[in-house]
Amino acid sequence: MEKYSFKDFALNKSFDLGTVILSEQDIIDYAKLNDPLEFHINKEAALKSIFKGFVASGSQILNTFHVRSWVKMFGHTIIGGLEINKWKFLKPVYANQPIKGKVTIVLFKPNPEKKHCVVIWRYEFTDEKGEFVQTLEITVLHRMD
């Protein structure tokens, strides 16, 4: 996976994060550690839930794309995260459902004197129909070296 630096950053520039498919076991394992609700860890409960099957925990899609793609692409430039805003859970993410991820720079504010820049990343996760399942914005402080 390609690594990028602040020199690659530009307002409205998008980066493809690839596709993730979570198995039932992925959902169970993540939920046991982070969101141990019955409909995430028990098949019978999942089938009886409003979702009628295993769905990922709300944070699982972001965390999965973050680890598998975003950190590999941008992690070496990070000073620290500043905030998460406008996180919308628009549709459930089911086991074995392909989800595509994309990030777009919606604010790019370089500070050459301090050798850092503030970037607001808009994350968009879409299903196989191209419909949004989640969107959010994360503000990050990046090094400019």
C-alpha positions as CSV (number, residue, x, y, z in Angstrom):
1,M,0.0,0.0,0.0
2,E,1.4,3.4,-1.0
3,K,2.5,5.8,1.7
4,Y,1.7,9.5,1.4
5,S,3.1,12.6,2.9
6,F,1.7,16.1,3.4
7,K,3.0,17.0,0.0
8,D,0.3,14.7,-1.4
9,F,-2.4,16.5,0.5
10,A,-4.8,18.9,-1.3
11,L,-8.3,20.2,-0.6
12,N,-10.9,17.8,-2.0
13,K,-8.3,15.1,-2.8
14,S,-9.7,11.6,-2.2
15,F,-7.9,8.4,-1.4
16,D,-9.3,4.9,-1.9
17,L,-9.1,2.7,1.3
18,G,-10.1,-0.5,-0.5
19,T,-12.8,-3.0,0.3
20,V,-13.5,-4.8,3.6
21,I,-15.6,-7.9,4.1
22,L,-16.3,-8.8,7.7
23,S,-17.1,-12.5,8.5
24,E,-19.5,-13.5,11.2
25,Q,-16.4,-14.5,13.3
26,D,-14.8,-11.0,12.7
27,I,-18.0,-9.4,14.0
28,I,-18.1,-11.7,17.0
29,D,-14.4,-11.3,17.9
30,Y,-14.5,-7.5,17.6
31,A,-17.7,-7.3,19.6
32,K,-16.5,-9.5,22.4
33,L,-13.7,-7.0,23.0
34,N,-15.4,-3.7,22.2
35,D,-19.2,-4.0,22.1
36,P,-20.4,-7.2,23.7
37,L,-24.1,-6.9,22.9
38,E,-26.0,-10.1,22.3
39,F,-26.9,-9.4,18.7
40,H,-23.2,-9.0,17.9
41,I,-22.0,-12.1,19.6
42,N,-24.9,-14.6,19.6
43,K,-26.3,-16.0,16.3
44,E,-29.8,-16.7,17.7
45,A,-30.0,-13.2,19.2
46,A,-28.7,-11.7,15.9
47,L,-31.4,-13.5,13.9
48,K,-34.1,-12.4,16.3
49,S,-32.9,-8.8,16.3
50,I,-34.3,-6.0,14.2
51,F,-31.3,-6.7,11.8
52,K,-32.2,-10.4,11.3
53,G,-28.5,-11.4,11.2
54,F,-25.1,-10.4,12.4
55,V,-24.2,-6.8,12.0
56,A,-20.9,-5.1,12.7
57,S,-20.5,-2.9,15.8
58,G,-20.8,0.8,14.8
59,S,-17.1,1.4,15.3
60,Q,-15.9,-1.8,13.6
61,I,-15.9,-0.5,10.0
62,L,-13.9,2.6,10.9
63,N,-11.5,0.7,13.0
64,T,-11.0,-2.0,10.4
65,F,-10.3,0.5,7.6
66,H,-8.1,2.6,10.0
67,V,-5.8,-0.4,10.8
68,R,-5.8,-2.1,7.4
69,S,-5.5,1.0,5.1
70,W,-5.4,4.5,6.6
71,V,-2.6,4.0,9.1
72,K,-0.5,2.3,6.4
73,M,-1.0,5.2,4.1
74,F,-0.7,8.1,6.5
75,G,0.3,6.9,9.9
76,H,4.0,7.9,9.6
77,T,2.8,11.6,9.3
78,I,0.6,11.7,12.4
79,I,1.3,13.9,15.4
80,G,-2.1,13.2,16.9
81,G,-5.8,13.0,16.4
82,L,-7.8,16.1,17.4
83,E,-11.5,15.2,17.1
84,I,-14.2,13.1,15.5
85,N,-17.4,14.8,14.2
86,K,-20.5,14.1,12.3
87,W,-20.3,10.3,12.7
88,K,-23.4,8.9,11.1
89,F,-24.5,5.3,11.1
90,L,-26.8,5.2,8.1
91,K,-27.2,1.5,7.4
92,P,-26.2,-1.7,9.2
93,V,-23.1,-3.5,7.9
94,Y,-23.9,-7.3,7.7
95,A,-21.5,-10.2,7.8
96,N,-20.0,-11.0,4.4
97,Q,-21.1,-7.7,2.9
98,P,-18.4,-5.9,0.9
99,I,-17.9,-2.3,2.1
100,K,-15.8,0.2,0.2
101,G,-13.9,3.0,2.0
102,K,-12.8,6.4,0.8
103,V,-11.3,9.5,2.6
104,T,-11.4,13.0,1.2
105,I,-9.6,16.0,2.5
106,V,-12.2,18.6,3.3
107,L,-9.9,21.0,5.1
108,F,-6.1,21.4,4.7
109,K,-4.5,24.0,6.8
110,P,-0.7,24.0,6.7
111,N,1.4,25.8,9.3
112,P,4.9,25.9,7.9
113,E,6.4,27.8,10.9
114,K,5.3,24.9,13.2
115,K,6.0,22.3,10.6
116,H,2.6,20.8,10.9
117,C,-0.8,20.9,9.1
118,V,-4.4,20.3,10.2
119,V,-6.4,18.0,8.0
120,I,-10.1,17.2,8.3
121,W,-10.7,13.8,6.6
122,R,-14.2,12.9,5.5
123,Y,-14.6,9.2,5.6
124,E,-17.3,7.5,3.4
125,F,-18.1,3.9,3.6
126,T,-20.5,2.4,1.0
127,D,-22.2,-0.9,0.4
128,E,-22.3,-2.9,-2.9
129,K,-25.1,-0.6,-4.2
130,G,-22.9,2.5,-3.6
131,E,-25.2,3.6,-0.7
132,F,-23.6,5.1,2.3
133,V,-23.5,2.9,5.4
134,Q,-21.4,5.4,7.5
135,T,-19.8,8.8,7.1
136,L,-17.7,10.8,9.6
137,E,-15.0,13.5,9.8
138,I,-11.8,13.1,11.7
139,T,-9.5,16.1,12.4
140,V,-5.8,15.1,12.5
141,L,-2.6,17.0,13.1
142,H,0.1,15.9,10.6
143,R,3.8,16.5,10.4
144,M,5.1,18.5,7.4
145,D,8.5,16.9,7.1
